[in-house]
């Protein structure tokens, strides 16, 4: 359910009201009884949390040791024997 912002034409008071989309807009100021205007708002800003989809959504492949490194370790073990 969204928050709606209202302003009273008579007293100028502004306030937010948490209402269902299907509810009728308020028409009477709770402070002075004057007529209310429902204001248009810019909406909620988008909030990005985390490192981003390009890091989280694609599985990283495990780093594989180079074939050259495997040969070097085999050569070292055979020389030691």
Helices and strands as residue ranges (DSSP letters): E 3-8, E 14-18, E 36-39, H 53-56, H 67-80
